[in-house]
């Protein structure tokens, strides 16, 4: 009895297979045999690369922007500001709570 172990391919390996399929220099079966994958998998990776290729150039270079929504310093500053405004309104209106 032989055990069939599932091969795990990295993203780089999948991309290499998909690019080879897109080139069209070899048949899907030749590519599948060369890289040791099923022909259906080659077609699927090729399709996935073509569908997602537009997102490759959308991202800008450099560090990703930090979300200011969850920045603790910004939130504490906002709380402090609101407390100061509330105190000011209490003094101006004569309300004592």
C-alpha positions as CSV (number, residue, x, y, z in Angstrom):
1,X,0.0,0.0,0.0
2,X,1.4,3.4,-0.9
3,X,0.4,6.5,0.9
4,X,-0.5,9.5,-1.2
5,X,0.8,12.6,0.6
6,X,-0.6,15.9,-0.4
7,X,1.9,18.2,-2.0
8,X,1.9,21.7,-0.7
9,X,3.0,24.4,-3.1
10,X,4.2,27.9,-2.1
11,X,2.7,30.9,-3.7
12,X,5.9,31.4,-5.7
13,X,5.7,27.8,-7.1
14,X,2.0,28.3,-8.1
15,X,2.9,31.6,-9.8
16,X,5.7,29.9,-11.7
17,X,3.4,27.2,-13.0
18,X,0.7,29.7,-13.8
19,X,3.1,32.0,-15.7
20,X,4.4,29.0,-17.7
21,X,0.8,28.2,-18.6
22,X,0.1,31.7,-19.7
23,X,3.1,31.8,-21.9
24,X,1.5,29.1,-24.1
25,X,4.8,27.5,-25.1
26,X,3.9,24.1,-23.7
27,X,0.6,22.3,-23.3
28,X,-1.1,22.1,-19.9
29,X,-0.3,18.4,-19.7
30,X,3.4,19.1,-20.4
31,X,3.5,21.8,-17.7
32,X,1.6,19.5,-15.2
33,X,4.1,16.7,-15.8
34,X,7.1,19.0,-15.5
35,X,6.0,20.4,-12.2
36,X,4.3,17.3,-10.8
37,X,0.8,18.7,-10.5
38,X,-2.6,17.7,-12.0
39,X,-3.5,19.4,-15.3
40,X,-6.7,20.7,-13.7
41,X,-4.6,22.4,-11.0
42,X,-2.5,24.1,-13.6
43,X,-5.6,25.5,-15.3
44,X,-7.0,26.6,-12.0
45,X,-3.8,28.5,-11.0
46,X,-3.7,30.1,-14.5
47,X,-7.3,31.2,-14.2
48,X,-6.6,32.6,-10.7
49,X,-3.5,34.5,-11.8
50,X,-5.4,36.1,-14.7
51,X,-8.4,37.1,-12.5
52,X,-6.2,38.6,-9.8
53,X,-3.5,40.2,-12.0
54,X,-5.2,43.6,-11.9
55,X,-4.7,43.9,-8.1
56,X,-0.9,43.5,-8.4
57,X,-0.4,47.1,-9.5
58,X,-3.0,48.8,-7.4
59,X,-1.1,48.8,-4.2
60,X,1.3,51.8,-3.6
61,X,4.9,51.2,-2.6
62,X,6.1,52.1,0.9
63,X,4.7,51.4,4.3
64,X,1.0,50.7,4.7
65,X,-0.9,53.6,6.3
66,X,-1.7,53.2,9.9
67,X,-5.4,53.1,10.8
68,X,-6.1,56.2,12.8
69,X,-9.4,54.8,13.9
70,X,-7.8,52.6,16.5
71,X,-4.9,54.8,17.5
72,X,-4.9,54.9,21.3
73,X,-3.2,58.3,21.5
74,X,-5.7,59.8,19.2
75,X,-8.6,58.4,21.2
76,X,-7.2,59.6,24.5
77,X,-6.8,63.1,22.9
78,X,-10.4,63.1,21.7
79,X,-11.6,62.0,25.2
80,X,-9.6,64.8,26.8
81,X,-10.9,67.4,24.3
82,X,-14.5,66.3,24.9
83,X,-14.0,66.5,28.7
84,X,-12.6,70.0,28.4
85,X,-15.5,71.1,26.2
86,X,-18.0,69.6,28.6
87,X,-16.4,71.4,31.5
88,X,-16.5,74.7,29.6
89,X,-20.2,74.3,28.7
90,X,-21.0,73.5,32.4
91,X,-19.3,76.7,33.5
92,X,-20.9,78.8,30.8
93,X,-24.4,77.4,31.4
94,X,-24.2,77.4,35.2
95,X,-25.1,73.7,35.4
96,X,-23.5,71.8,38.2
97,X,-23.7,68.0,38.0
